Amino acid sequence: KYSFLYVSPERLQTEYFQERLKYMPVSLIAVDEAHCISQWGYDFRPAYLGIYKVRELLPETTILALTASATPEVQKDICEKLHFKPNFKKYEKSFVRENLSYVNIYEENKQERLLRLIEKLKGTGIIYVRNRRKTQEWAAFLSKNNISADFYHAGLNGETRSRKQDEWIKNITQVMVCTNAFGMGIDKPDVRFVVHLDICESLEAYYQEAGRAGRDGESSYCVVFYDQSDILQVKKAITEYFPEFSEVKKIYFEIFNFLNIAYNDGELKTYPLNLLAFSKKVNINLNKILVSFRLLEQMNFMIFNESIYVSPKIKFTTNSESIQKFIKENPSSERIVKLFLRSYPGVFEYFVHFRPELIADVLRIEAQQVLKHLEFLQSREMVKYELQSESPSVTFLSNREKENYVRFDKALFEKRKENFVFRRKKMLEYIQKNECRSKMISAYFGEKNLKLCGKCDICRKRKKMGITEKDFARVYAEIEQILQKKPISIDDLLALKINFPEEKLLQIIRFLIDDGILTLKDRKLSLSN
């Protein structure tokens, strides 16, 4: 008997699983990463929309939806899509992380500044970059400067990823330079800093990644280093990277031609894809193609696997009698053939994945010798053997159909486009605006009546004015109360005799204007929207 069953939303939708589910004594259904169910969410996965069907099979079973990064709109969507009853209970923790200092630094020389930061903060850290090439470059740079660093991305095989992760968790490695593939499911408590050297696509993604710092409650830092090129990159993404609806359709139809897939074929088949060659053929920017693939995933047309490691695989193509004859003629191949037959019972019926290094360990030979043996077996038509792959691939969820039979979800397209632009604009706002960083993040997720954190780079600037956080908060509250009634001039505000030195009060007013909290228009002060 099992007390816990971990199931993907895709598996939940199969008839076989649903039939078995009827006879299982399920006391609780827990939906993790529940924001994926919402088309307004930053990480929408259409398979999540089918989870509600389980509720129909188990109508009396309690359901729990869990997420760490859902805006009020997404929270509402989660409740609707999972068919929550009207009297459902909501347990909510503040998005404020009081031990974290959020710091955004405009810096042209990121290398020098990063070295100084690591030297100052000590402890274990994570550095996020945009792509795999950068993970290796930055890890090499840090290692060259006597910092224990390693790199991590989804293109590494499972054994390598596990080893790197384990060494970092055990503090053998101080700094992990990685893409966003690193961090999910890791709960290392003593991460003292998380640095982003590229700007995230959304505040949801940033909050999740930065939130891996300081889980032990100790003071920790979340730092973004950015320069003008980073700002321009985000602005370019907003205006140029999202495809037109016609381009999404064109990409879907053209990919079948590119891969030579016939009509009524392709369903649940995976094909390697040369992205650059495809981009050149259809004459569409690679960034638009990647966004289009994501949209096509969300429309349930396909699954795109971005350059993930796939281990080599093998299938025996002959019968037992032929194999016995082959072994007699080639005794040097006997051990490896018998090992595969013993270790992989299904190797006659279908391709099985294997790890050359494990085969090599058992046979006490080098992994390269294993591959040579397999090449020989293939040359004698005993096996079909495919090398490991790190190429991107696509898996189609339905057969190729004639164009006039395919229906695309225009409403979903428009919604995702709106989300794409909105999230990047909000991320730019977080980077550039002179507001308390913690307050901005928490407000984005719908929290109200927030206090200044006193720890971020903006709050520290306030402290340099020689005004305590308590006094600043008190004066700001008085100004806010006055301006909620109506806009007034600075002179009129000063005349109201707020209990604070006039020079310091003017400093606060100027700071609030610079911070974007107050607006000065036609010589009148008002609260910014």
BELVENZI-V519924 format. One line per field, one symbol per residue. phi: phi as a letter, one per 40 degrees, with the letter a starting at -180 (. if undefined). burial: 1 if it has 24 or more other ideal C-beta (glycine too) atoms within 12 Angstrom, else 0. Layout:
phi: ???
burial: ???
//
This chain:
phi: .bcabbbccccdcccccccccdbcccbabbbcfcccccccccbcbdcccccccccccbccccbbbbababcdccdccdccccfccdccbbbbbcccbcccbcbbbcacbccccccccccccfgcabbcbcbcdcdcccccccccbgbcbabaaccccdccccccccccccgcbcbbcacccchcgcbccbccabbbcbcccacccccccccccgccgcdabbbbcabccccccccccccbccccdccccccccccccccfcccgbhcfbbbcbcccccdcccfbddcccccccccccccgcabbbcfccbccbaacbbbccccccccccbcccccccccccccbdccccacbcabdccdccccfbcdccdccdcccccccgcbbbbccbbccabbccaccbcdcccbbccccdccccdcdcdccccccccccccbdcccccccdcgcbfccccgbccccccccccgbccccccccccccccccccacaccccccccgccaddcccccccccccccgcbbbbfgbcaccc
burial: 0000001010011000000010000100101011111111111111111111111011000010111111101110111011010000000000111011111110100100011011001011111111110110011011000011111111111000100110011000111111111110010101111111111111111111111111000001111111000110110011001110001111111111011010000100011110100110010111111111111111111111111111111111000000100100000010011011100100100001111100100010000001101100100101111001001111111101000000010001100110111111111111111111111111111000011111111111110010100011101100110110000101001000010100001011101110101100000011100
//
